[in-house]
Amino acid sequence: MAASQFVRAGLAVYAVDLRGRGKSDGERFYVQTFDDYEQDVASVIAMAQSREPGLPIFLLGHSAGGVVSCLYTLDHQDQLAGLICESFAFELPAPDFALAVFKGLGHLAPHTHVLRLKNADFSRDPGAVEVMNDDPLIARETQPTQTLAAMVRADERLKKEFSHIKLPLLILHGTADKAAKASGSEHFYALAGSADKTLKLYEGGFHDLLNDIDKEAVMEDIKGWVTARISAALKKTA
């Protein structure tokens, strides 16, 4: 598990199941607006701040979680020492007209489940795919139209405000990602206003880099990036 490796490196790790996902309450996979997810992130960050007072916080978001993390960063930049986006779901492998349809259906039939991704598209590691297939918390995961509409609207906001992100930024993406286009991460990197920003593309990497066959290299990249910035972040929080 990535979390245990980060802990062994001396990093405290906190994670959250967003509402409607994992073991959290709420309609499965449904959200009205990504502002709701942002509140979930704010709750876990408040917990981390209370348990680890004075320590800098680096926020890591995967896929749609990367979108949520970017939104949180835009609204609470002073709370963070750095942002890590992995397999950022900014550009989806769907034509523009389909995204417009999702937005429309979000009004007409918000609870209709329409999009299901293949677990095999998340990792090249058969063992990781098998674990996903056997996980009851993501069994039959299909996204409702309102959730997709909310993500499209969130991405529209980000496109306008990427330049407002100023804190240290690490962006990671696999070149063979079938769930979110690597070009979206490249676009984010180009527009982000951070003076300290890094983009790493993993050749042939699938959507879940932390469970793909090159996961050890990805974890080392994240650990190295964070630890290289801790001293400077501690000086700012002192």
C-alpha positions as CSV (number, residue, x, y, z in Angstrom):
1,M,0.0,0.0,0.0
2,A,1.2,3.5,-0.9
3,A,0.2,4.9,2.5
4,S,2.3,2.4,4.5
5,Q,5.4,3.2,2.4
6,F,4.9,6.9,3.0
7,V,4.5,6.3,6.7
8,R,7.8,4.3,6.7
9,A,9.4,7.4,5.1
10,G,8.4,9.4,8.2
11,L,5.3,11.0,6.6
12,A,1.9,11.1,8.4
13,V,-0.8,10.1,6.0
14,Y,-4.5,10.9,6.2
15,A,-7.1,9.7,3.6
16,V,-10.8,10.3,3.1
17,D,-13.6,8.3,1.4
18,L,-15.6,11.1,-0.3
19,R,-19.3,11.0,0.4
20,G,-21.0,8.2,-1.5
21,R,-17.8,6.3,-1.9
22,G,-15.8,3.7,0.0
23,K,-17.2,3.4,3.6
24,S,-18.7,6.9,3.7
25,D,-22.4,7.6,3.8
26,G,-24.4,9.0,0.9
27,E,-26.0,7.8,-2.4
28,R,-23.4,5.6,-4.1
29,F,-21.1,7.6,-6.4
30,Y,-23.5,10.6,-6.4
31,V,-22.6,14.2,-5.7
32,Q,-24.6,17.3,-6.4
33,T,-21.6,19.6,-6.8
34,F,-17.9,19.2,-6.3
35,D,-18.2,21.8,-3.5
36,D,-19.6,19.0,-1.4
37,Y,-16.4,16.9,-2.1
38,E,-14.4,20.0,-1.2
39,Q,-16.0,20.0,2.2
40,D,-15.0,16.4,2.7
41,V,-11.4,17.3,2.0
42,A,-11.6,20.2,4.3
43,S,-12.7,17.9,7.1
44,V,-9.8,15.5,6.8
45,I,-7.3,18.4,6.5
46,A,-8.8,19.9,9.7
47,M,-8.3,16.5,11.4
48,A,-4.7,16.4,10.2
49,Q,-4.0,19.9,11.5
50,S,-5.4,19.1,14.9
51,R,-3.4,15.8,15.2
52,E,-0.2,17.1,13.6
53,P,0.0,20.8,14.7
54,G,2.6,22.9,13.0
55,L,3.4,20.3,10.3
56,P,3.1,21.3,6.6
57,I,0.3,19.6,4.7
58,F,0.8,18.2,1.1
59,L,-2.5,17.3,-0.6
60,L,-2.5,14.4,-3.1
61,G,-5.5,13.7,-5.3
62,H,-6.1,10.9,-7.8
63,S,-8.3,11.2,-10.9
64,A,-11.5,13.0,-10.0
65,G,-9.9,13.4,-6.6
66,G,-7.3,15.5,-8.4
67,V,-10.0,17.8,-9.6
68,V,-11.4,18.1,-6.0
69,S,-7.9,18.7,-4.7
70,C,-7.3,21.5,-7.2
71,L,-10.6,23.1,-6.2
72,Y,-9.6,22.9,-2.6
73,T,-6.2,24.4,-3.4
74,L,-7.8,27.4,-5.2
75,D,-10.0,28.2,-2.3
76,H,-7.6,27.3,0.6
77,Q,-4.1,27.8,-0.8
78,D,-2.8,29.1,2.6
79,Q,-3.6,25.8,4.2
80,L,-1.2,23.8,2.1
81,A,2.5,23.4,1.5
82,G,2.1,21.6,-1.8
83,L,-0.3,19.9,-4.2
84,I,0.2,16.5,-6.0
85,C,-2.2,15.5,-8.8
86,E,-2.0,12.0,-10.0
87,S,-3.9,10.9,-13.2
88,F,-5.7,14.2,-13.1
89,A,-9.2,13.9,-14.6
90,F,-9.2,17.2,-16.4
91,E,-9.5,16.0,-20.0
92,L,-11.8,13.0,-20.4
93,P,-11.7,10.6,-23.3
94,A,-15.1,11.7,-24.6
95,P,-16.1,14.2,-27.3
96,D,-17.3,17.7,-26.2
97,F,-20.8,16.9,-27.3
98,A,-20.9,14.0,-24.9
99,L,-19.8,16.2,-22.0
100,A,-22.6,18.6,-22.9
101,V,-25.1,15.8,-22.9
102,F,-23.9,14.8,-19.4
103,K,-24.5,18.3,-18.2
104,G,-28.0,18.3,-19.7
105,L,-28.9,14.9,-18.3
106,G,-27.7,16.1,-14.9
107,H,-30.7,18.3,-14.9
108,L,-33.2,15.9,-16.4
109,A,-32.2,12.5,-14.8
110,P,-29.5,13.3,-12.2
111,H,-29.6,9.9,-10.5
112,T,-29.3,7.8,-13.7
113,H,-26.1,5.8,-13.7
114,V,-24.5,6.0,-17.1
115,L,-20.7,5.6,-17.1
116,R,-18.7,2.6,-15.9
117,L,-15.0,2.2,-16.4
118,K,-13.2,-1.1,-16.8
119,N,-11.0,-2.1,-13.9
120,A,-8.5,-3.5,-16.4
121,D,-8.0,0.0,-17.7
122,F,-6.6,1.1,-14.3
123,S,-3.5,-1.0,-14.0
124,R,-1.3,-3.3,-16.0
125,D,-0.8,-5.4,-12.9
126,P,-3.2,-8.4,-13.1
127,G,-3.0,-8.7,-9.3
128,A,-4.2,-5.1,-8.8
129,V,-7.0,-5.6,-11.2
130,E,-8.1,-8.8,-9.4
131,V,-8.2,-6.9,-6.1
132,M,-10.4,-4.2,-7.7
133,N,-12.7,-6.9,-9.2
134,D,-13.1,-8.4,-5.7
135,D,-13.6,-5.2,-3.8
136,P,-17.3,-4.8,-2.8
137,L,-16.8,-1.1,-2.2
138,I,-16.3,-0.4,-5.9
139,A,-18.4,-3.3,-7.3
140,R,-20.6,-2.2,-10.2
141,E,-19.3,1.4,-9.8
142,T,-21.2,3.4,-12.4
143,Q,-21.2,7.2,-12.3
144,P,-24.5,9.1,-12.2
145,T,-25.2,11.8,-14.7
146,Q,-25.2,14.5,-12.0
147,T,-21.7,13.4,-10.8
148,L,-20.4,13.7,-14.3
149,A,-22.1,17.0,-14.8
150,A,-20.5,18.3,-11.6
151,M,-17.1,17.2,-12.7
152,V,-17.5,18.9,-16.1
153,R,-18.5,22.1,-14.3
154,A,-15.5,21.8,-12.0
155,D,-13.1,21.3,-14.9
156,E,-14.6,24.4,-16.6
157,R,-13.8,26.4,-13.5
158,L,-10.3,25.0,-13.3
159,K,-9.6,25.9,-16.9
160,K,-10.2,29.5,-16.0
161,E,-8.3,29.5,-12.8
162,F,-5.2,27.3,-13.2
163,S,-3.0,30.3,-13.2
164,H,-4.2,31.2,-9.6
165,I,-2.4,28.1,-8.2
166,K,0.9,29.3,-6.9
167,L,2.1,26.7,-4.4
168,P,4.6,23.9,-5.2
169,L,3.0,21.5,-7.6
170,L,3.7,17.9,-8.7
171,I,1.7,16.5,-11.6
172,L,1.9,12.7,-12.5
173,H,0.3,11.0,-15.4
174,G,0.6,7.8,-17.4
175,T,0.9,8.1,-21.2
176,A,-1.4,5.2,-21.8
177,D,-4.2,6.3,-19.4
178,K,-7.6,5.4,-20.9
179,A,-9.7,7.1,-18.2
180,A,-8.2,10.6,-18.2
181,K,-6.0,12.1,-21.0
182,A,-2.4,12.9,-20.1
183,S,-2.8,16.0,-22.2
184,G,-5.0,17.4,-19.5
185,S,-2.2,17.2,-17.0
186,E,0.1,18.8,-19.6
187,H,-2.4,21.6,-20.0
188,F,-2.5,22.1,-16.2
189,Y,1.3,22.2,-16.0
190,A,1.5,24.8,-18.7
191,L,-1.1,27.1,-17.1
192,A,-0.4,26.7,-13.4
193,G,1.0,29.8,-11.8
194,S,3.4,27.9,-9.5
195,A,7.1,28.9,-9.7
196,D,7.9,25.4,-8.4
197,K,6.1,23.0,-10.6
198,T,7.0,19.5,-11.9
199,L,5.3,17.3,-14.5
200,K,6.2,13.6,-14.7
201,L,4.8,11.4,-17.5
202,Y,5.2,7.6,-17.1
203,E,5.6,5.9,-20.5
204,G,2.9,3.3,-20.9
205,G,1.4,4.0,-17.5
206,F,-2.3,3.3,-16.9
207,H,-4.8,5.3,-14.8
208,D,-3.9,4.1,-11.2
209,L,-0.2,4.9,-11.1
210,L,0.1,3.9,-7.5
211,N,-1.2,0.4,-8.3
212,D,0.4,0.0,-11.7
213,I,3.5,-2.0,-12.5
214,D,5.8,1.0,-12.0
215,K,4.2,2.0,-8.7
216,E,7.5,1.8,-6.8
217,A,9.1,4.4,-9.0
218,V,6.0,6.6,-8.7
219,M,6.0,6.3,-4.9
220,E,9.7,7.2,-4.8
221,D,9.1,10.2,-7.0
222,I,6.4,11.5,-4.7
223,K,8.4,10.8,-1.5
224,G,11.4,12.5,-3.0
225,W,9.4,15.5,-4.1
226,V,7.7,16.0,-0.7
227,T,10.8,15.5,1.4
228,A,12.8,17.9,-0.7
229,R,10.3,20.6,0.2
230,I,9.6,19.9,3.9
231,S,12.3,22.1,5.3
232,A,11.2,25.1,3.4
233,A,7.6,24.4,4.3
234,L,8.4,24.1,8.0
235,K,10.1,27.5,8.0
236,K,6.9,29.0,6.7
237,T,4.7,27.3,9.4
238,A,7.1,28.2,12.2
